[in-house]
Amino acid sequence: MSQAEVARSVGLSRQSVNAIENGKCQPRLVVAYRLARLFGRPIEHVFQLEELDRLELE
């Protein structure tokens, strides 16, 4: 699946998907859940717990 396809599926720009993929930014929690659901994985398999903890604090 291309970054453009992922972006359309979760309501982001392709540039945002690229930044998340390369660790340059963290997605909002709702976007993290959408990405996990898109890939059919639990959120903790897509993102490390430390990243999720940081997201909830922001």
C-alpha distance matrix in Angstrom:
0.0 3.8 6.7 8.2 6.2 6.8 10.1 11.1 10.5 12.8 15.1 14.7 14.7 12.1 15.0 15.4 12.0 12.8 16.3 15.3 13.1 16.1 18.7 20.4 20.4 20.3 18.7 21.2 21.6 20.4 17.1 16.9 17.6 14.9 12.2 13.9 14.2 10.5 9.9 13.2 15.1 18.3 18.3 20.5 18.0 15.4 18.2 21.6 24.6 26.3 23.5 23.9 27.7 27.5 25.3 27.9 30.8 29.5
3.8 0.0 3.8 5.3 5.2 6.3 8.5 10.0 10.7 12.6 14.1 13.0 12.1 9.0 11.9 13.0 9.9 10.2 14.0 13.8 11.8 14.4 17.3 18.4 18.8 19.2 17.9 20.6 21.7 20.6 17.0 17.2 18.5 15.9 13.2 15.6 16.2 12.6 12.5 16.1 17.6 20.5 19.8 22.0 19.7 16.7 18.9 22.3 25.3 26.5 23.4 24.2 27.8 27.1 25.0 27.9 30.4 28.7
6.7 3.8 0.0 3.8 5.4 5.0 6.0 8.6 9.8 10.7 11.7 9.9 8.8 5.6 8.3 9.2 6.3 6.8 10.5 10.6 9.2 11.8 14.4 15.1 15.3 15.9 14.6 17.5 18.9 18.1 14.4 14.9 16.7 14.2 11.6 14.5 15.7 12.5 12.7 16.5 17.5 19.9 18.5 20.7 19.0 15.5 17.1 20.4 23.4 24.2 20.9 21.7 25.2 24.2 22.0 25.0 27.3 25.4
8.2 5.3 3.8 0.0 3.8 5.5 5.0 6.2 8.6 10.2 10.3 8.9 7.4 5.0 8.7 10.0 8.1 9.3 12.6 13.1 12.5 15.0 17.4 17.5 17.3 17.9 16.1 18.5 20.2 18.7 15.1 16.5 18.0 14.9 13.1 16.4 16.8 13.5 14.6 18.2 19.7 22.1 20.8 23.3 21.9 18.4 20.0 23.5 26.1 27.0 23.5 24.0 27.5 26.3 23.7 26.5 28.9 26.8
6.2 5.2 5.4 3.8 0.0 3.8 5.4 5.2 6.2 8.8 10.0 9.9 9.8 8.2 11.9 12.4 9.9 11.8 15.0 14.6 13.8 16.8 19.0 19.7 19.1 19.0 16.8 18.8 19.8 17.9 14.6 15.8 16.5 13.2 11.6 14.5 14.3 10.7 12.0 15.3 17.4 20.0 19.3 22.1 20.5 17.4 19.5 23.2 25.7 27.1 23.8 23.8 27.4 26.8 24.1 26.6 29.3 27.5
6.8 6.3 5.0 5.5 3.8 0.0 3.8 5.5 5.1 6.4 8.4 8.1 9.0 7.8 10.9 10.3 7.4 10.0 12.7 11.5 11.0 14.4 16.1 17.1 16.1 15.6 13.3 15.4 16.2 14.6 11.2 12.0 13.0 9.9 7.9 11.1 11.4 8.1 9.5 12.9 14.5 16.8 15.7 18.5 17.1 13.9 15.8 19.5 22.0 23.4 20.1 20.0 23.7 23.2 20.5 22.9 25.7 24.1
10.1 8.5 6.0 5.0 5.4 3.8 0.0 3.8 5.5 5.5 5.7 4.6 5.4 5.3 8.5 7.8 6.1 9.1 11.4 10.9 11.4 14.4 15.8 16.0 14.7 14.5 12.1 13.9 15.5 13.8 10.3 12.1 13.6 10.5 9.3 13.0 13.4 10.7 12.6 15.9 17.2 18.9 17.2 20.1 19.3 15.8 17.0 20.6 22.8 23.7 20.1 20.1 23.5 22.5 19.6 22.1 24.6 22.5
11.1 10.0 8.6 6.2 5.2 5.5 3.8 0.0 3.8 5.6 5.3 6.3 7.4 8.0 11.5 11.1 9.9 12.8 15.1 14.6 15.1 18.2 19.6 19.7 18.2 17.8 15.0 16.1 17.4 15.0 12.0 14.3 14.9 11.3 11.1 14.6 14.0 11.1 13.7 16.5 18.5 20.4 19.1 22.4 21.6 18.4 19.9 23.6 25.5 26.7 23.2 22.7 26.1 25.4 22.2 24.3 27.0 25.0
10.5 10.7 9.8 8.6 6.2 5.1 5.5 3.8 0.0 3.8 5.9 8.0 10.1 10.6 13.9 12.7 10.8 14.1 16.2 14.8 15.2 18.7 19.7 20.4 18.7 17.5 14.4 15.3 15.7 13.1 10.4 12.3 12.1 8.4 8.5 11.5 10.4 7.6 10.7 13.1 15.3 17.2 16.3 19.7 19.0 16.1 18.0 21.7 23.5 25.2 21.9 21.0 24.5 24.3 21.1 22.9 25.9 24.3
12.8 12.6 10.7 10.2 8.8 6.4 5.5 5.6 3.8 0.0 3.8 5.8 9.1 10.4 12.9 10.7 9.3 13.1 14.3 12.6 13.8 17.2 17.5 18.1 15.8 14.4 11.0 11.5 12.1 9.5 6.8 9.2 9.4 5.9 6.7 10.1 9.6 7.9 11.0 13.3 14.7 15.8 14.2 17.7 17.6 14.5 15.7 19.4 20.8 22.3 18.9 17.8 21.2 20.8 17.5 19.2 22.2 20.6
15.1 14.1 11.7 10.3 10.0 8.4 5.7 5.3 5.9 3.8 0.0 3.8 7.0 9.5 11.8 9.9 9.8 13.4 14.4 13.5 15.2 18.2 18.6 18.3 16.0 15.0 11.7 11.9 13.4 10.8 8.3 11.6 12.2 9.1 10.1 13.7 13.3 11.7 14.8 17.1 18.5 19.4 17.4 20.7 20.9 17.7 18.4 21.9 23.2 24.2 20.6 19.6 22.7 21.9 18.4 20.2 22.8 20.6
14.7 13.0 9.9 8.9 9.9 8.1 4.6 6.3 8.0 5.8 3.8 0.0 3.8 6.5 8.1 6.2 6.8 10.1 10.9 10.6 12.6 15.1 15.6 15.0 12.9 12.7 9.9 11.0 13.3 11.7 8.6 11.4 13.2 10.7 10.5 14.3 14.9 13.1 15.5 18.3 19.2 20.1 17.7 20.6 20.6 17.0 17.3 20.7 22.3 22.8 19.1 18.8 21.8 20.4 17.2 19.6 21.8 19.3
14.7 12.1 8.8 7.4 9.8 9.0 5.4 7.4 10.1 9.1 7.0 3.8 0.0 3.8 5.3 5.2 6.5 8.7 10.0 10.9 12.5 14.4 15.5 14.4 13.1 14.0 12.0 13.8 16.5 15.3 12.0 14.4 16.6 14.1 13.3 17.0 17.9 15.6 17.6 20.8 21.6 22.8 20.5 23.1 22.8 19.0 19.3 22.5 24.5 24.6 20.9 21.2 24.2 22.4 19.5 22.2 24.1 21.3
12.1 9.0 5.6 5.0 8.2 7.8 5.3 8.0 10.6 10.4 9.5 6.5 3.8 0.0 3.8 5.4 5.1 6.2 8.7 10.0 10.5 12.3 14.3 13.6 13.2 14.4 13.1 15.6 18.0 17.2 13.5 15.1 17.4 15.0 13.3 16.8 18.0 15.3 16.5 20.1 20.9 22.5 20.4 22.7 21.8 18.1 18.7 21.9 24.4 24.6 20.9 21.7 24.9 23.2 20.7 23.7 25.6 23.1
15.0 11.9 8.3 8.7 11.9 10.9 8.5 11.5 13.9 12.9 11.8 8.1 5.3 3.8 0.0 3.8 5.5 5.0 6.2 8.7 9.8 10.5 12.3 10.8 10.8 12.8 12.3 15.1 18.0 17.9 14.3 15.7 18.6 16.8 15.0 18.4 20.2 17.9 18.8 22.4 22.6 23.8 21.3 23.2 22.6 18.8 18.7 21.4 23.9 23.5 19.8 21.0 23.9 21.7 19.6 22.9 24.2 21.5
15.4 13.0 9.2 10.0 12.4 10.3 7.8 11.1 12.7 10.7 9.9 6.2 5.2 5.4 3.8 0.0 3.8 5.3 5.0 6.2 8.5 9.9 10.5 9.2 8.1 9.5 8.6 11.3 14.2 14.3 10.9 12.3 15.4 13.9 12.4 15.8 17.7 16.0 17.1 20.4 20.3 21.1 18.3 20.2 20.0 16.2 15.8 18.6 20.7 20.3 16.6 17.5 20.4 18.3 15.9 19.1 20.6 17.9
12.0 9.9 6.3 8.1 9.9 7.4 6.1 9.9 10.8 9.3 9.8 6.8 6.5 5.1 5.5 3.8 0.0 3.8 5.5 5.2 6.0 8.6 9.9 10.0 9.3 9.9 8.8 12.0 14.1 14.0 10.2 10.9 13.7 12.1 9.8 13.0 15.0 13.0 13.7 17.2 17.2 18.4 16.0 18.0 17.2 13.4 13.7 16.8 19.3 19.5 15.9 16.8 20.1 18.6 16.3 19.5 21.4 19.3
12.8 10.2 6.8 9.3 11.8 10.0 9.1 12.8 14.1 13.1 13.4 10.1 8.7 6.2 5.0 5.3 3.8 0.0 3.8 5.5 5.1 6.1 8.6 8.5 9.3 11.0 11.2 14.7 16.9 17.3 13.7 13.8 16.9 15.6 12.9 15.7 18.1 15.9 15.9 19.5 19.3 20.6 18.3 19.6 18.6 14.9 14.9 17.6 20.4 20.2 16.8 18.5 21.5 19.7 18.0 21.5 23.1 20.9
16.3 14.0 10.5 12.6 15.0 12.7 11.4 15.1 16.2 14.3 14.4 10.9 10.0 8.7 6.2 5.0 5.5 3.8 0.0 3.8 5.5 5.2 6.1 4.9 5.7 8.2 9.3 12.8 15.4 16.5 13.2 13.2 16.8 16.1 13.7 16.4 19.1 17.7 17.7 21.0 20.2 20.9 18.0 19.1 18.6 15.0 14.1 16.2 18.8 18.0 14.5 16.4 19.1 16.8 15.4 19.1 20.1 17.8
15.3 13.8 10.6 13.1 14.6 11.5 10.9 14.6 14.8 12.6 13.5 10.6 10.9 10.0 8.7 6.2 5.2 5.5 3.8 0.0 3.8 5.4 5.1 6.0 5.2 5.8 6.6 10.4 12.4 13.6 10.4 9.7 13.3 13.1 10.6 12.9 15.9 14.9 14.8 17.9 16.8 17.2 14.2 15.3 15.0 11.4 10.4 12.8 15.3 15.0 11.4 13.1 16.1 14.3 12.7 16.3 17.8 16.0
13.1 11.8 9.2 12.5 13.8 11.0 11.4 15.1 15.2 13.8 15.2 12.6 12.5 10.5 9.8 8.5 6.0 5.1 5.5 3.8 0.0 3.8 5.6 7.7 8.5 9.1 9.9 13.6 15.0 16.1 12.7 11.5 14.7 14.3 11.0 12.9 15.9 14.5 13.6 16.9 15.8 16.9 14.5 15.3 14.0 10.5 10.4 12.8 16.0 16.0 13.0 14.9 18.0 16.7 15.6 19.1 20.8 19.4
16.1 14.4 11.8 15.0 16.8 14.4 14.4 18.2 18.7 17.2 18.2 15.1 14.4 12.3 10.5 9.9 8.6 6.1 5.2 5.4 3.8 0.0 3.8 5.6 7.9 9.8 11.7 15.5 17.3 18.9 15.7 14.4 17.9 17.8 14.7 16.4 19.6 18.3 17.2 20.4 19.1 19.9 17.4 17.6 16.5 13.3 12.4 14.0 17.1 16.4 13.5 16.2 18.9 17.0 16.5 20.2 21.3 19.8
18.7 17.3 14.4 17.4 19.0 16.1 15.8 19.6 19.7 17.5 18.6 15.6 15.5 14.3 12.3 10.5 9.9 8.6 6.1 5.1 5.6 3.8 0.0 3.8 5.5 7.0 9.8 13.4 15.0 17.3 14.6 13.0 16.7 17.3 14.6 16.0 19.4 18.8 17.9 20.7 18.9 19.0 16.0 15.8 15.5 12.5 10.6 11.6 14.3 13.1 10.2 13.2 15.4 13.4 13.2 17.0 17.8 16.4
20.4 18.4 15.1 17.5 19.7 17.1 16.0 19.7 20.4 18.1 18.3 15.0 14.4 13.6 10.8 9.2 10.0 8.5 4.9 6.0 7.7 5.6 3.8 0.0 3.8 7.1 10.0 13.3 15.8 17.9 15.3 14.6 18.4 18.7 16.4 18.4 21.6 20.8 20.5 23.4 21.9 21.9 18.7 18.9 18.9 15.7 13.7 14.7 17.0 15.3 12.2 15.0 16.9 14.1 13.7 17.5 17.8 15.7
20.4 18.8 15.3 17.3 19.1 16.1 14.7 18.2 18.7 15.8 16.0 12.9 13.1 13.2 10.8 8.1 9.3 9.3 5.7 5.2 8.5 7.9 5.5 3.8 0.0 3.8 6.6 9.6 12.4 14.5 12.2 11.8 15.6 16.1 14.4 16.5 19.5 19.2 19.3 22.0 20.5 20.2 16.7 17.3 17.9 14.6 12.4 13.7 15.4 13.9 10.4 12.5 14.4 11.6 10.5 14.3 14.8 12.5
20.3 19.2 15.9 17.9 19.0 15.6 14.5 17.8 17.5 14.4 15.0 12.7 14.0 14.4 12.8 9.5 9.9 11.0 8.2 5.8 9.1 9.8 7.0 7.1 3.8 0.0 3.8 6.7 8.8 11.4 9.5 8.6 12.4 13.5 12.1 13.8 16.8 17.1 17.4 19.6 17.9 17.1 13.5 14.1 15.3 12.2 9.7 11.2 12.4 11.3 7.6 9.0 11.2 8.9 7.2 10.9 12.1 10.3
18.7 17.9 14.6 16.1 16.8 13.3 12.1 15.0 14.4 11.0 11.7 9.9 12.0 13.1 12.3 8.6 8.8 11.2 9.3 6.6 9.9 11.7 9.8 10.0 6.6 3.8 0.0 3.8 6.2 7.9 5.8 5.8 9.4 10.1 9.4 11.6 14.1 14.4 15.3 17.5 16.3 15.6 12.0 13.7 14.9 11.7 9.9 12.4 13.3 13.2 9.5 9.4 12.2 10.6 7.7 10.7 12.8 10.9
21.2 20.6 17.5 18.5 18.8 15.4 13.9 16.1 15.3 11.5 11.9 11.0 13.8 15.6 15.1 11.3 12.0 14.7 12.8 10.4 13.6 15.5 13.4 13.3 9.6 6.7 3.8 0.0 3.8 5.5 5.3 6.3 8.8 10.0 10.7 12.4 14.4 15.3 16.9 18.4 17.3 16.0 12.5 14.4 16.4 13.6 11.8 14.0 14.0 14.0 10.6 9.3 11.5 10.3 6.6 8.6 10.9 9.1
21.6 21.7 18.9 20.2 19.8 16.2 15.5 17.4 15.7 12.1 13.4 13.3 16.5 18.0 18.0 14.2 14.1 16.9 15.4 12.4 15.0 17.3 15.0 15.8 12.4 8.8 6.2 3.8 0.0 3.8 5.4 5.0 6.3 8.7 9.8 10.6 12.3 14.2 15.6 16.4 15.0 13.1 9.7 11.8 14.2 12.1 10.5 12.5 11.9 12.8 10.0 7.5 9.9 10.0 6.4 7.2 10.5 10.0
20.4 20.6 18.1 18.7 17.9 14.6 13.8 15.0 13.1 9.5 10.8 11.7 15.3 17.2 17.9 14.3 14.0 17.3 16.5 13.6 16.1 18.9 17.3 17.9 14.5 11.4 7.9 5.5 3.8 0.0 3.8 5.4 5.2 6.3 8.7 10.0 10.6 12.3 14.5 15.2 14.7 13.4 10.6 13.5 15.5 13.3 12.7 15.3 15.1 16.4 13.5 11.0 13.6 13.8 10.2 10.6 13.9 13.1
17.1 17.0 14.4 15.1 14.6 11.2 10.3 12.0 10.4 6.8 8.3 8.6 12.0 13.5 14.3 10.9 10.2 13.7 13.2 10.4 12.7 15.7 14.6 15.3 12.2 9.5 5.8 5.3 5.4 3.8 0.0 3.8 5.3 4.9 6.1 8.6 9.7 10.3 12.4 14.0 13.7 13.2 10.4 13.4 14.6 11.7 11.4 14.6 15.3 16.4 13.1 11.5 14.7 14.4 10.9 12.5 15.5 14.2
16.9 17.2 14.9 16.5 15.8 12.0 12.1 14.3 12.3 9.2 11.6 11.4 14.4 15.1 15.7 12.3 10.9 13.8 13.2 9.7 11.5 14.4 13.0 14.6 11.8 8.6 5.8 6.3 5.0 5.4 3.8 0.0 3.8 5.5 5.1 6.2 8.6 9.8 10.8 12.2 11.0 10.2 7.0 9.7 10.9 8.2 7.7 11.0 11.8 13.3 10.2 8.7 12.2 12.5 9.5 11.3 14.6 14.0
17.6 18.5 16.7 18.0 16.5 13.0 13.6 14.9 12.1 9.4 12.2 13.2 16.6 17.4 18.6 15.4 13.7 16.9 16.8 13.3 14.7 17.9 16.7 18.4 15.6 12.4 9.4 8.8 6.3 5.2 5.3 3.8 0.0 3.8 5.4 5.1 6.1 8.5 10.0 10.3 9.5 8.4 6.1 9.6 11.1 9.2 9.7 12.8 13.0 15.3 12.8 10.5 13.8 14.8 11.9 12.6 16.3 16.2
14.9 15.9 14.2 14.9 13.2 9.9 10.5 11.3 8.4 5.9 9.1 10.7 14.1 15.0 16.8 13.9 12.1 15.6 16.1 13.1 14.3 17.8 17.3 18.7 16.1 13.5 10.1 10.0 8.7 6.3 4.9 5.5 3.8 0.0 3.8 5.5 5.1 6.0 8.7 9.7 10.3 10.5 8.9 12.6 13.1 10.7 12.0 15.5 16.3 18.4 15.6 13.7 17.2 17.7 14.6 15.7 19.2 18.5
12.2 13.2 11.6 13.1 11.6 7.9 9.3 11.1 8.5 6.7 10.1 10.5 13.3 13.3 15.0 12.4 9.8 12.9 13.7 10.6 11.0 14.7 14.6 16.4 14.4 12.1 9.4 10.7 9.8 8.7 6.1 5.1 5.4 3.8 0.0 3.8 5.4 5.0 6.3 8.6 8.7 9.7 8.0 11.3 10.9 8.0 9.7 13.5 15.1 17.1 14.2 13.2 16.9 17.3 14.6 16.5 19.7 19.0
13.9 15.6 14.5 16.4 14.5 11.1 13.0 14.6 11.5 10.1 13.7 14.3 17.0 16.8 18.4 15.8 13.0 15.7 16.4 12.9 12.9 16.4 16.0 18.4 16.5 13.8 11.6 12.4 10.6 10.0 8.6 6.2 5.1 5.5 3.8 0.0 3.8 5.4 5.3 6.1 5.2 5.9 5.0 8.4 8.0 6.0 8.5 11.9 13.4 16.0 13.8 12.4 16.1 17.2 15.0 16.4 19.8 19.9
14.2 16.2 15.7 16.8 14.3 11.4 13.4 14.0 10.4 9.6 13.3 14.9 17.9 18.0 20.2 17.7 15.0 18.1 19.1 15.9 15.9 19.6 19.4 21.6 19.5 16.8 14.1 14.4 12.3 10.6 9.7 8.6 6.1 5.1 5.4 3.8 0.0 3.8 5.4 4.9 6.2 7.3 7.7 11.3 11.0 9.7 12.2 15.5 16.6 19.5 17.3 15.4 18.9 20.3 17.7 18.6 22.2 22.2
10.5 12.6 12.5 13.5 10.7 8.1 10.7 11.1 7.6 7.9 11.7 13.1 15.6 15.3 17.9 16.0 13.0 15.9 17.7 14.9 14.5 18.3 18.8 20.8 19.2 17.1 14.4 15.3 14.2 12.3 10.3 9.8 8.5 6.0 5.0 5.4 3.8 0.0 3.8 5.6 7.9 10.2 10.4 13.7 12.6 10.6 13.4 17.0 18.8 21.3 18.7 17.5 21.2 22.0 19.3 20.8 24.3 23.8
9.9 12.5 12.7 14.6 12.0 9.5 12.6 13.7 10.7 11.0 14.8 15.5 17.6 16.5 18.8 17.1 13.7 15.9 17.7 14.8 13.6 17.2 17.9 20.5 19.3 17.4 15.3 16.9 15.6 14.5 12.4 10.8 10.0 8.7 6.3 5.3 5.4 3.8 0.0 3.8 5.5 8.8 9.6 12.2 10.1 8.5 12.0 15.4 17.5 20.2 18.0 17.3 21.0 22.0 19.9 21.6 24.9 24.7
13.2 16.1 16.5 18.2 15.3 12.9 15.9 16.5 13.1 13.3 17.1 18.3 20.8 20.1 22.4 20.4 17.2 19.5 21.0 17.9 16.9 20.4 20.7 23.4 22.0 19.6 17.5 18.4 16.4 15.2 14.0 12.2 10.3 9.7 8.6 6.1 4.9 5.6 3.8 0.0 3.8 7.0 9.1 11.7 9.9 9.7 13.1 16.1 17.7 20.8 19.2 17.8 21.3 22.9 20.9 22.0 25.6 25.8
15.1 17.6 17.5 19.7 17.4 14.5 17.2 18.5 15.3 14.7 18.5 19.2 21.6 20.9 22.6 20.3 17.2 19.3 20.2 16.8 15.8 19.1 18.9 21.9 20.5 17.9 16.3 17.3 15.0 14.7 13.7 11.0 9.5 10.3 8.7 5.2 6.2 7.9 5.5 3.8 0.0 3.8 6.2 8.1 6.3 6.8 10.1 12.7 14.2 17.5 16.2 15.0 18.4 20.2 18.6 19.7 23.2 23.8
18.3 20.5 19.9 22.1 20.0 16.8 18.9 20.4 17.2 15.8 19.4 20.1 22.8 22.5 23.8 21.1 18.4 20.6 20.9 17.2 16.9 19.9 19.0 21.9 20.2 17.1 15.6 16.0 13.1 13.4 13.2 10.2 8.4 10.5 9.7 5.9 7.3 10.2 8.8 7.0 3.8 0.0 3.8 5.4 5.4 6.8 9.0 11.0 11.6 15.1 14.3 12.5 15.5 17.8 16.4 17.0 20.4 21.5
18.3 19.8 18.5 20.8 19.3 15.7 17.2 19.1 16.3 14.2 17.4 17.7 20.5 20.4 21.3 18.3 16.0 18.3 18.0 14.2 14.5 17.4 16.0 18.7 16.7 13.5 12.0 12.5 9.7 10.6 10.4 7.0 6.1 8.9 8.0 5.0 7.7 10.4 9.6 9.1 6.2 3.8 0.0 3.8 5.4 5.2 6.1 8.5 9.0 12.2 10.8 8.9 12.3 14.2 12.7 13.6 17.0 17.9
20.5 22.0 20.7 23.3 22.1 18.5 20.1 22.4 19.7 17.7 20.7 20.6 23.1 22.7 23.2 20.2 18.0 19.6 19.1 15.3 15.3 17.6 15.8 18.9 17.3 14.1 13.7 14.4 11.8 13.5 13.4 9.7 9.6 12.6 11.3 8.4 11.3 13.7 12.2 11.7 8.1 5.4 3.8 0.0 3.8 5.5 5.2 5.9 6.2 9.8 9.5 8.2 11.0 13.4 12.9 13.7 16.7 18.1
18.0 19.7 19.0 21.9 20.5 17.1 19.3 21.6 19.0 17.6 20.9 20.6 22.8 21.8 22.6 20.0 17.2 18.6 18.6 15.0 14.0 16.5 15.5 18.9 17.9 15.3 14.9 16.4 14.2 15.5 14.6 10.9 11.1 13.1 10.9 8.0 11.0 12.6 10.1 9.9 6.3 5.4 5.4 3.8 0.0 3.8 5.8 7.1 9.0 12.2 11.6 11.2 14.3 16.2 15.6 17.1 19.9 21.0
15.4 16.7 15.5 18.4 17.4 13.9 15.8 18.4 16.1 14.5 17.7 17.0 19.0 18.1 18.8 16.2 13.4 14.9 15.0 11.4 10.5 13.3 12.5 15.7 14.6 12.2 11.7 13.6 12.1 13.3 11.7 8.2 9.2 10.7 8.0 6.0 9.7 10.6 8.5 9.7 6.8 6.8 5.2 5.5 3.8 0.0 3.8 6.9 9.5 12.0 10.3 10.3 13.8 14.9 13.9 15.9 18.8 19.2
18.2 18.9 17.1 20.0 19.5 15.8 17.0 19.9 18.0 15.7 18.4 17.3 19.3 18.7 18.7 15.8 13.7 14.9 14.1 10.4 10.4 12.4 10.6 13.7 12.4 9.7 9.9 11.8 10.5 12.7 11.4 7.7 9.7 12.0 9.7 8.5 12.2 13.4 12.0 13.1 10.1 9.0 6.1 5.2 5.8 3.8 0.0 3.8 6.4 8.3 6.5 6.9 10.4 11.2 10.7 12.9 15.5 16.0
21.6 22.3 20.4 23.5 23.2 19.5 20.6 23.6 21.7 19.4 21.9 20.7 22.5 21.9 21.4 18.6 16.8 17.6 16.2 12.8 12.8 14.0 11.6 14.7 13.7 11.2 12.4 14.0 12.5 15.3 14.6 11.0 12.8 15.5 13.5 11.9 15.5 17.0 15.4 16.1 12.7 11.0 8.5 5.9 7.1 6.9 3.8 0.0 3.8 5.5 5.4 6.6 8.9 10.2 10.9 12.9 14.8 16.0
24.6 25.3 23.4 26.1 25.7 22.0 22.8 25.5 23.5 20.8 23.2 22.3 24.5 24.4 23.9 20.7 19.3 20.4 18.8 15.3 16.0 17.1 14.3 17.0 15.4 12.4 13.3 14.0 11.9 15.1 15.3 11.8 13.0 16.3 15.1 13.4 16.6 18.8 17.5 17.7 14.2 11.6 9.0 6.2 9.0 9.5 6.4 3.8 0.0 3.8 5.3 5.0 6.1 8.6 9.7 10.7 12.5 14.5
26.3 26.5 24.2 27.0 27.1 23.4 23.7 26.7 25.2 22.3 24.2 22.8 24.6 24.6 23.5 20.3 19.5 20.2 18.0 15.0 16.0 16.4 13.1 15.3 13.9 11.3 13.2 14.0 12.8 16.4 16.4 13.3 15.3 18.4 17.1 16.0 19.5 21.3 20.2 20.8 17.5 15.1 12.2 9.8 12.2 12.0 8.3 5.5 3.8 0.0 3.8 5.4 5.1 6.3 8.7 10.1 10.9 12.7
23.5 23.4 20.9 23.5 23.8 20.1 20.1 23.2 21.9 18.9 20.6 19.1 20.9 20.9 19.8 16.6 15.9 16.8 14.5 11.4 13.0 13.5 10.2 12.2 10.4 7.6 9.5 10.6 10.0 13.5 13.1 10.2 12.8 15.6 14.2 13.8 17.3 18.7 18.0 19.2 16.2 14.3 10.8 9.5 11.6 10.3 6.5 5.4 5.3 3.8 0.0 3.8 5.5 5.2 6.2 8.8 10.1 10.9
23.9 24.2 21.7 24.0 23.8 20.0 20.1 22.7 21.0 17.8 19.6 18.8 21.2 21.7 21.0 17.5 16.8 18.5 16.4 13.1 14.9 16.2 13.2 15.0 12.5 9.0 9.4 9.3 7.5 11.0 11.5 8.7 10.5 13.7 13.2 12.4 15.4 17.5 17.3 17.8 15.0 12.5 8.9 8.2 11.2 10.3 6.9 6.6 5.0 5.4 3.8 0.0 3.8 5.4 5.0 6.3 8.7 10.1
27.7 27.8 25.2 27.5 27.4 23.7 23.5 26.1 24.5 21.2 22.7 21.8 24.2 24.9 23.9 20.4 20.1 21.5 19.1 16.1 18.0 18.9 15.4 16.9 14.4 11.2 12.2 11.5 9.9 13.6 14.7 12.2 13.8 17.2 16.9 16.1 18.9 21.2 21.0 21.3 18.4 15.5 12.3 11.0 14.3 13.8 10.4 8.9 6.1 5.1 5.5 3.8 0.0 3.8 5.4 5.3 6.5 9.0
27.5 27.1 24.2 26.3 26.8 23.2 22.5 25.4 24.3 20.8 21.9 20.4 22.4 23.2 21.7 18.3 18.6 19.7 16.8 14.3 16.7 17.0 13.4 14.1 11.6 8.9 10.6 10.3 10.0 13.8 14.4 12.5 14.8 17.7 17.3 17.2 20.3 22.0 22.0 22.9 20.2 17.8 14.2 13.4 16.2 14.9 11.2 10.2 8.6 6.3 5.2 5.4 3.8 0.0 3.8 5.5 5.2 6.4
25.3 25.0 22.0 23.7 24.1 20.5 19.6 22.2 21.1 17.5 18.4 17.2 19.5 20.7 19.6 15.9 16.3 18.0 15.4 12.7 15.6 16.5 13.2 13.7 10.5 7.2 7.7 6.6 6.4 10.2 10.9 9.5 11.9 14.6 14.6 15.0 17.7 19.3 19.9 20.9 18.6 16.4 12.7 12.9 15.6 13.9 10.7 10.9 9.7 8.7 6.2 5.0 5.4 3.8 0.0 3.8 5.5 5.4
27.9 27.9 25.0 26.5 26.6 22.9 22.1 24.3 22.9 19.2 20.2 19.6 22.2 23.7 22.9 19.1 19.5 21.5 19.1 16.3 19.1 20.2 17.0 17.5 14.3 10.9 10.7 8.6 7.2 10.6 12.5 11.3 12.6 15.7 16.5 16.4 18.6 20.8 21.6 22.0 19.7 17.0 13.6 13.7 17.1 15.9 12.9 12.9 10.7 10.1 8.8 6.3 5.3 5.5 3.8 0.0 3.8 5.6
30.8 30.4 27.3 28.9 29.3 25.7 24.6 27.0 25.9 22.2 22.8 21.8 24.1 25.6 24.2 20.6 21.4 23.1 20.1 17.8 20.8 21.3 17.8 17.8 14.8 12.1 12.8 10.9 10.5 13.9 15.5 14.6 16.3 19.2 19.7 19.8 22.2 24.3 24.9 25.6 23.2 20.4 17.0 16.7 19.9 18.8 15.5 14.8 12.5 10.9 10.1 8.7 6.5 5.2 5.5 3.8 0.0 3.8
29.5 28.7 25.4 26.8 27.5 24.1 22.5 25.0 24.3 20.6 20.6 19.3 21.3 23.1 21.5 17.9 19.3 20.9 17.8 16.0 19.4 19.8 16.4 15.7 12.5 10.3 10.9 9.1 10.0 13.1 14.2 14.0 16.2 18.5 19.0 19.9 22.2 23.8 24.7 25.8 23.8 21.5 17.9 18.1 21.0 19.2 16.0 16.0 14.5 12.7 10.9 10.1 9.0 6.4 5.4 5.6 3.8 0.0
